[in-house]
Amino acid sequence: MLDYRDFKVYWDGHASVRVEDDGFTVAVDPYSEVNTDFTADIILLTHDDAGHYDPEALEKLKGPRTVLVAPESMKDKEFPVRDVEYISEGEHLDIYSVEIEAVPMFNEDHERGNGVGYRFVMRDKAFYVAGDTGLQDDLRELENRVNVAFLPVEGVYTMDVEEAIKAAVKVKPDIAVPYHYGRPFFEDVEVDLRGFEAELVERNIGVEVLDSETD
């Protein structure tokens, strides 16, 4: 867990990220095999791949006021949440005073338009969760607009460590957090994060390597 400016920031495992602010919770891509022991006020889904879209997890963590945000590409899905909003790349939503922005998410395995990453702002602090993206020039649109950035590093369906370093240099967050590696899908993929931390700290970008809530 990362304690950042009174926010509690969790990497629950795989692609699941959670930001808590005094009892208010935003969850991105919750997944039942990592952690669903909480109630989410806002749920953000990046796309419909396994490990990102999990109806069982949504059922477990929904509450009476939960709002779910999904990309337009998921309009054919049925969600166990009553209040659903759809968003496309470049669009913004304001939910419970949280500003939500859909940003590009694509690579050779994920066609552009089939999902989105998210930048969301809580109390003037911006969090970026990249989803299954590759290294792309559009990341420069986030430059100096992100405080905490979650960047995938597993290198099979997303960026590898070297590409994630380059992505962090484009975005220039206060803190870069590697995620989307290890259990439960990539236990056999070797990920060496020593270079990630060393190179980014040298460029005055903070790094937090979090233990997932599955560890």
LUMDOBA-968155 format. One line per 5 residues: number of its first residue (from 1); their letters; for each residue x, y, z of C-alpha. Coordinates in steps of 0.2 Angstrom, whole numbers, plus 2048, in hexadecimal, padded with zeros to 3 digits. Layout:
<migus>
NUM> a> X:Y:Z | ...
</migus>
This chain:
<migus>
1> mldyr> 800:800:800 | 806:812:7FC | 801:820:808 | 801:82F:7FC | 7FB:840:802
6> dfkvy> 7EE:837:80E | 7E8:82C:800 | 7EA:819:802 | 7F0:812:7F1 | 7EF:7FF:7EF
11> wdgha> 7F5:7F3:7E1 | 7E9:7E5:7E5 | 7F2:7D9:7D8 | 7F2:7D7:7C5 | 7E9:7E6:7BE
16> svrve> 7DF:7EB:7CD | 7E3:7FC:7D5 | 7D9:804:7E3 | 7DA:816:7EA | 7D2:81A:7FB
21> ddgft> 7CE:82B:801 | 7C7:82C:813 | 7BB:81D:80F | 7B8:822:7FD | 7BF:815:7F1
26> vavdp> 7C3:815:7DE | 7C7:804:7D8 | 7CE:800:7C6 | 7CC:7EF:7BE | 7C7:7E5:7CE
31> ysevn> 7CA:7D3:7CD | 7C4:7C5:7D9 | 7D4:7BB:7D9 | 7DE:7C9:7E1 | 7D3:7D3:7ED
36> tdfta> 7C1:7D8:7EE | 7C0:7DB:801 | 7B9:7ED:800 | 7AB:7F7:7F9 | 7AE:803:7EA
41> diill> 7A6:814:7E7 | 7AC:815:7D5 | 7B2:806:7CB | 7BC:809:7BB | 7BE:7FB:7AE
46> thdda> 7CC:7FD:7A1 | 7C6:7EF:795 | 7BE:7DE:794 | 7CD:7D2:795 | 7CE:7C5:7A3
51> ghydp> 7D5:7CC:7B3 | 7CE:7DE:7AE | 7BC:7DA:7AD | 7B5:7CE:7BA | 7A3:7CE:7BE
56> ealek> 7A5:7C4:7CE | 7B1:7D2:7D5 | 7A4:7DF:7D0 | 796:7D6:7D9 | 7A1:7D5:7E9
61> lkgpr> 7A7:7E7:7EA | 798:7F0:7E4 | 78E:7FB:7F1 | 77E:805:7F0 | 786:814:7E9
66> tvlva> 793:80C:7DD | 796:813:7CC | 79E:809:7BF | 7A8:811:7B0 | 7AB:806:7A1
71> pesmk> 7B2:80A:790 | 7A5:80B:782 | 7AC:7FB:77B | 7A4:7F2:789 | 792:7F8:786
76> dkefp> 78D:7E6:782 | 791:7DF:793 | 785:7DD:7A2 | 78B:7E4:7B2 | 785:7E0:7C4
81> vrdve> 786:7F3:7C8 | 777:7FE:7C5 | 77F:80E:7C1 | 78B:80C:7B2 | 793:81A:7A8
86> yiseg> 79C:817:797 | 7AB:821:792 | 7B6:823:782 | 7C8:828:780 | 7CA:83B:783
91> ehldi> 7B9:83C:78D | 7B7:842:79F | 7AB:83E:7AC | 7A8:846:7BD | 7A1:839:7CA
96> ysvei> 7A1:83D:7DD | 7AD:84C:7D9 | 7B9:840:7D2 | 7BF:846:7C1 | 7C1:837:7B5
101> eavpm> 7CA:837:7A4 | 7CB:829:798 | 7DD:828:790 | 7E4:81E:782 | 7E7:80B:785
106> fnedh> 7ED:801:777 | 7FC:7F6:771 | 7FE:7E8:764 | 7F3:7DD:76E | 7E6:7EA:772
111> ergng> 7DE:7F3:764 | 7DB:806:767 | 7C9:809:76C | 7C7:7F9:775 | 7CB:800:786
116> vgyrf> 7D1:80F:78F | 7DD:813:79D | 7D8:81F:7AA | 7DE:82F:7B2 | 7D4:834:7C1
121> vmrdk> 7D5:843:7CD | 7D1:842:7DF | 7D3:852:7EA | 7DF:859:7DD | 7EA:84A:7DC
126> afyva> 7EA:840:7CB | 7EC:82D:7CA | 7F0:824:7B9 | 7EC:812:7B7 | 7F2:80D:7A6
131> gdtgl> 7EA:7FC:7A3 | 7F0:7F1:795 | 7F9:7FE:78B | 809:7FF:782 | 816:80D:780
136> qddlr> 80E:81A:776 | 810:82D:772 | 7FF:831:779 | 806:82F:78A | 80E:840:788
141> elenr> 7FD:847:78A | 7FE:842:79C | 80F:84B:79F | 80F:854:7B0 | 7FC:850:7B3
146> vnvaf> 7FE:840:7BD | 804:83E:7CF | 804:82B:7D1 | 805:820:7C1 | 802:80D:7C0
151> lpveg> 80C:806:7B1 | 80B:7F4:7AB | 81C:7EB:7AA | 819:7D9:7A6 | 81E:7DA:794
156> vytmd> 812:7CD:78D | 802:7D6:789 | 808:7E7:78F | 818:7F1:791 | 828:7E9:798
161> veeai> 833:7F2:7A5 | 83D:7FC:798 | 82E:802:78F | 825:807:7A0 | 835:811:7A5
166> kaavk> 833:81A:794 | 820:81D:798 | 824:824:7A9 | 830:830:7A1 | 822:836:795
171> vkpdi> 815:838:7A3 | 821:83E:7B1 | 816:83A:7C0 | 81C:83D:7D1 | 81B:82B:7D5
176> avpyh> 81C:81C:7C8 | 815:80B:7CE | 818:7FB:7C4 | 80A:7F0:7C3 | 802:7E2:7B8
181> ygrpf> 80E:7D4:7BC | 810:7C5:7C8 | 801:7BC:7CE | 7F5:7B6:7C9 | 7F9:7B6:7B6
186> fedve> 80C:7BA:7B4 | 815:7B0:7C2 | 820:7A8:7B5 | 825:7B9:7AD | 835:7C0:7B4
191> vdlrg> 834:7D2:7B8 | 843:7DB:7BE | 83E:7EC:7C5 | 850:7F2:7CB | 852:7FC:7BB
196> feael> 841:803:7BC | 844:80B:7CD | 856:810:7C9 | 853:819:7B9 | 844:822:7BE
201> verni> 84B:828:7CF | 85A:82F:7C4 | 84D:839:7BA | 845:840:7CA | 835:835:7C9
206> gvevl> 831:82C:7D9 | 82E:819:7D9 | 824:80E:7E4 | 825:7FB:7E1 | 815:7F5:7EB
211> dsetd> 812:7E4:7F1 | 801:7DE:7EA | 7F3:7DA:7F6 | 7F5:7C7:7F1 | 807:7C7:7F8
</migus>
